[in-house]
Amino acid sequence: MKKLFFNDQIIYILILLNVAIIYLHSFEFFSPYYFELDLIDSLFTVFFCIEIAVKISNYKHHKISSYFKDHWNKIDFVSILLSLPSLGALFVHDLEMFAGFTVLRSLRIFKLLRVIEYIPNGKRISEQLFKAFKGVGFIMFTFFVYTTIISLVSLSLFKRYAPEHFSNAFDSFYTIFKIFSGDGFSDVVNAVKVNASPLFTSFTKFYFVFIVFTGSILGLSLINSIFIDQMNQIAREEEDSEEIKLIKELKKELEEVKERLKG
């Protein structure tokens, strides 16, 4: 029975079946069977909880810390932990809180990402991805802080002229993030233009050009470049390994030639 939880093929088949259940649950056609689908989904949740418990208990020393050394195990643990409250929907159907938590069960789909390890060089690709996340973590945090600052400045500047985009700090943050991603730039400028003077409208255009340049071109491009560099490193390492392999083969051939000459 223990081998079942360490059989990756079976685990992935169960994950795919779980995804299928969640998929079917989204159709009104299957509404008469929602309880049965919820029950099956809950069984999957229990199974994956047992899987984590078995894998943790398999370590001889420092069980928890050893388990979390694998980044994929961290993803598995968090995705299952967040989906646990959805079990309450089986017992309390009218409570909105539990109904909302059922959305979190879809996070188990993140377990499917582990299939990347089964493609050629998959393990190395996944290792480089996690390294890329480490390298980009500080930049993402800085980008978040920068977006927050810009959104608060923009709130004070444009709340009066475009309240539909800058009604509060959260809406302002959302608007600025959309602009960083290249969406909604002209809509915001046009909204300001309706209520502002031509001079302030001109300032608005220059202002948003500046934040798009700093946030999108510099910020997001820098994050992308780090990921690309990590992926290029895989290619470089692959080339190096091929060169090392060729060198070893040449040395072996030279040794054979020497042996023949001696003979």
C-alpha angles and dihedrals in degrees: 000000000000090000089062091069092051095048103102094192092057091044092053092048089053091048090052090049089050090051089051090053092051089047093052090047089065093065121086088212089074095046092113087060098044093111092052090047090049090050093051090046090052090052088055089051091052091047093052090047089054089047091057092046092050093048092049092049090051091071114090099207133029090000100187097042092045091051093051093051086084109075091209089058088056090054091048093049096048094044092052094042092054092049095053096088089061087075087075090068088073092063105028110040098165096052109100093203093065092041089057092050090059087076089066093064088075086070088078086076086078086075086072089068088076089074085081087081091066097059120087109291087359096143092052091047091052091048091052091047091055090046088051091053090052091050094046096043096088092044091051090050090049090048090052092051091046091050090050092052093047092047092053092047090048090049091059092044102045109022090097094049103036109022091161088067101029106032093130141354094274094050089046091052090049092049093049092047090052090051090050088054091051097255128122099006095131093041092058093046091049091049091052091044092060093060103026136075120259090253093053090045090056089050089050092055093051090044094055093042087056096049092044089053095047098037104035106026097036104025105039093033090055091052091049092048091056092054092046091050091052091050091048088052089061089056091048092049090048090053091048092051090051091051091049089050091052092048091052091049091050091050090051091050091048090051090052091049091051091050091051092049091050090051 
